[in-house]
Amino acid sequence: MSSRREFLGELTALGGLTTLAGLSLLPDALGPSMALADPPPPPAPGGAPPAEYTLPPLPYDYNALEPHIDEQTMRIHHDKHHAGYTKGLNEALQKLQAARDSGDFSNVQQLSRLLAFHAGGYYNHIVFWNNLAPAGKGGGGEPGETLAGHLNRDFGSIQKFRDHFSAATNAVEGNGWGVLGYHPQLKRLVVMTMMNQQDLVTTGLRPLLMCDVWEHAYYLKYQNVRADYVKAWWNVVNWKNVAERYEAALYRVKRAGGDDN
């Protein structure tokens, strides 16, 4: 498995992509405390992409999110499902390389879909794991002052945001994600849902907080009662990570002169 430094480097490299179905590939947990008025920029991407992408390690033990998310689910989710997206990403890139080398693009539509799906699964889970922390040890509680103020501004209150996010996430049809994101052109925080790994997300949205509601994320413990899983999930949300992601997104807009095109 790659180190965290290598893993963040992989995020910036992701096959030369700068966006994935509207989700900008901002590394998580890059910024300093939200108390700083003018944080340093995130590390600039550099170097060639890796020969192949590797499954990043979890930032905590498999049982660290108990009792809210069980150890068996975490092992299967990370070691099987996230590993599968990593493998699929590498295979899609290899097949697209072969198509370029041969000049045979007869299958390019299918390969493009596979790249979007597996790259989405690879990246979304990186955000998801780092959005979580053990309850009482970074997980749960309330967002920090700056993020809380902006949630109040854009949703009316923290509770209204939670209600909105939970309702939208529970309403995802089939498999997908609930997403809190920042949109630099709209200049606001928004809640959106995502089908599968990348469908239906507004172009340009920068993901800050993601809740996985594919059945493999919760079915062993919560069966078909998704709402109970989403309710429990709030107890392990790592608000520090969400705030750092938001800080990085805001800094990028500021560095671009207020219009991050």
C-alpha positions in Angstrom: 0.0 0.0 0.0 1.2 3.5 -0.7 2.1 6.0 2.0 -0.2 9.0 2.6 2.3 11.2 0.7 2.3 8.9 -2.3 -1.5 8.6 -2.1 -2.0 12.4 -2.2 0.4 12.5 -5.2 -1.8 9.9 -6.9 -4.8 12.2 -6.5 -3.2 15.1 -8.2 -2.0 12.8 -11.0 -5.1 10.7 -11.8 -4.3 10.2 -15.4 -4.0 13.9 -16.2 -7.7 14.5 -15.3 -8.5 17.8 -13.5 -12.2 17.0 -13.0 -14.2 13.9 -12.7 -17.9 14.4 -13.7 -17.8 17.8 -12.2 -15.8 16.8 -9.0 -12.5 18.7 -8.8 -9.7 16.5 -7.6 -8.7 18.5 -4.5 -6.6 16.4 -2.1 -8.3 16.2 1.3 -6.8 17.4 4.6 -4.3 19.8 2.9 -5.0 23.1 4.7 -4.0 24.2 8.2 -6.4 25.4 10.9 -9.4 27.4 9.8 -8.3 30.1 12.2 -5.6 31.2 9.7 -6.8 34.1 7.6 -4.5 33.5 4.6 -3.5 29.8 4.5 -0.7 28.5 2.3 -1.8 26.9 -1.0 -2.2 23.2 -1.3 0.9 21.4 -2.7 1.1 21.9 -6.5 0.9 18.7 -8.5 4.1 17.6 -10.1 5.8 14.7 -11.7 4.4 12.0 -13.9 1.4 9.9 -12.8 2.2 6.6 -11.2 2.6 3.5 -13.4 -0.5 2.2 -11.7 -2.7 3.3 -8.9 -2.6 1.5 -5.6 -5.3 1.1 -2.9 -4.7 3.7 -0.2 -4.7 2.5 3.4 -7.5 3.4 5.8 -6.5 6.3 8.1 -7.7 4.3 11.1 -8.2 0.7 12.1 -11.0 -1.4 10.6 -12.9 -1.4 13.9 -12.3 2.2 14.8 -15.8 3.4 13.7 -17.6 0.8 15.9 -20.4 0.7 16.9 -21.6 3.1 14.2 -19.9 1.3 11.2 -18.9 -2.3 11.9 -15.5 -3.8 11.4 -16.7 -6.5 8.9 -18.3 -3.9 6.7 -15.2 -1.8 6.8 -12.9 -4.7 5.8 -15.2 -5.7 2.9 -15.8 -2.1 1.8 -12.1 -1.2 1.7 -10.4 -4.4 0.8 -12.9 -5.6 -1.8 -14.9 -2.7 -3.1 -12.4 0.1 -3.0 -9.7 -2.4 -4.2 -12.0 -3.3 -7.1 -12.4 0.4 -8.2 -8.6 0.8 -8.0 -8.1 -2.3 -10.2 -10.8 -1.1 -12.6 -9.2 2.3 -12.9 -5.8 0.8 -13.8 -7.5 -1.5 -16.4 -9.4 1.3 -18.0 -6.3 3.4 -18.4 -4.4 0.5 -19.8 -7.1 -0.2 -22.4 -7.3 3.4 -23.4 -3.5 3.5 -23.8 -3.8 0.4 -26.0 -6.5 2.0 -28.1 -4.3 5.1 -28.6 -1.3 2.9 -29.6 -3.3 0.8 -32.0 -5.4 3.7 -33.4 -8.5 1.5 -32.8 -11.1 3.6 -31.0 -14.1 1.4 -31.8 -14.6 0.7 -28.1 -13.8 4.2 -26.8 -17.4 5.0 -25.6 -17.4 2.0 -23.3 -13.9 2.6 -22.1 -14.7 6.2 -21.3 -17.6 5.1 -19.2 -15.4 2.6 -17.4 -12.8 5.2 -16.7 -15.4 7.6 -15.3 -17.0 4.9 -13.1 -13.8 3.4 -11.7 -12.0 6.7 -11.3 -15.1 8.0 -9.5 -15.1 5.0 -7.2 -11.4 5.3 -6.5 -11.6 9.0 -5.7 -15.0 9.1 -3.9 -13.8 6.5 -1.4 -10.7 8.4 -0.6 -12.8 11.4 0.3 -15.2 9.1 2.3 -12.6 7.4 4.4 -10.9 10.7 5.3 -14.3 12.4 6.0 -14.7 9.9 8.9 -13.0 9.5 12.3 -13.7 7.5 15.5 -16.5 8.9 17.6 -15.2 11.2 20.3 -11.7 11.1 18.7 -12.3 13.5 15.8 -15.6 12.1 14.7 -19.0 13.6 15.5 -19.6 16.8 17.2 -20.2 20.0 15.3 -18.4 21.9 12.5 -15.9 24.6 13.4 -16.8 28.3 13.5 -16.0 29.2 9.8 -17.7 26.2 8.2 -20.6 26.4 10.7 -21.1 30.1 9.8 -21.2 29.3 6.1 -23.6 26.4 6.6 -25.9 28.7 8.5 -25.6 31.3 5.7 -26.4 28.8 2.9 -28.9 26.5 4.6 -30.5 28.5 7.4 -29.1 26.6 10.3 -26.8 23.6 11.0 -29.9 21.5 11.8 -31.5 22.5 8.5 -28.4 21.5 6.7 -28.3 18.1 8.5 -32.0 17.5 7.8 -31.5 18.4 4.1 -28.4 16.3 3.7 -29.9 13.3 5.4 -33.2 13.5 3.4 -31.3 13.8 0.1 -28.9 11.0 0.9 -31.8 8.7 2.1 -33.6 9.5 -1.2 -30.9 8.3 -3.5 -32.4 5.8 -5.9 -30.4 2.6 -5.9 -26.7 3.1 -5.2 -25.0 6.4 -4.8 -23.8 9.2 -2.5 -24.9 12.2 -0.6 -22.6 15.1 -1.2 -21.9 18.5 0.4 -19.9 20.5 -2.0 -18.7 24.1 -2.6 -19.4 25.6 -6.1 -17.0 28.4 -6.9 -19.1 30.0 -9.6 -22.3 29.8 -7.5 -20.2 30.9 -4.5 -22.2 28.7 -2.1 -22.3 25.4 -0.4 -24.8 23.0 -1.9 -26.1 19.5 -1.1 -26.4 17.1 -4.1 -26.9 13.4 -4.7 -24.9 11.2 -7.0 -26.1 8.0 -8.6 -23.5 5.3 -8.8 -20.1 6.9 -8.7 -20.4 10.1 -10.8 -23.8 10.6 -12.4 -25.9 13.7 -11.7 -23.3 15.9 -10.0 -23.3 19.5 -11.1 -20.2 20.4 -13.1 -17.6 22.4 -11.0 -18.8 21.1 -7.6 -15.9 20.6 -5.1 -16.8 17.7 -2.8 -16.3 18.4 0.9 -18.4 15.7 2.6 -19.6 12.5 1.1 -21.8 9.8 2.5 -21.7 6.4 0.7 -25.1 4.8 0.4 -24.2 1.9 -1.8 -25.7 -1.1 0.0 -22.2 -2.6 0.6 -21.5 0.4 2.9 -24.2 -0.5 5.4 -26.2 -3.6 4.6 -24.4 -6.1 7.0 -25.3 -4.0 10.0 -28.4 -2.0 9.0 -30.0 -4.3 6.4 -32.4 -2.2 4.3 -32.9 0.6 6.8 -30.6 3.2 5.2 -32.0 6.0 7.4 -30.6 4.3 10.5 -27.1 4.1 8.9 -27.2 7.7 7.8 -28.3 8.7 11.3 -25.4 6.7 12.8 -22.9 8.1 10.2 -23.2 11.6 11.6 -21.5 10.3 14.8 -18.2 9.6 12.9 -18.1 12.6 10.6 -14.7 14.2 10.7 -15.5 17.9 10.7 -11.9 18.9 10.8 -11.3 17.2 7.5 -14.4 18.7 5.9 -13.2 22.2 7.1 -9.8 21.6 5.6 -11.2 20.6 2.3 -13.4 23.7 2.3 -10.5 25.9 3.2 -8.5 24.5 0.3 -11.4 25.1 -2.1 -11.8 28.7 -0.9 -8.1 29.4 -1.2 -8.1 28.1 -4.8 -10.8 30.6 -5.6 -9.0 33.4 -3.9 -5.8 32.6 -5.7 -7.7 32.7 -9.0 -8.9 36.2 -8.3 -12.4 35.1 -7.2 -13.3 33.3 -10.4 -12.0 29.8 -10.5 -12.6 28.8 -14.1 
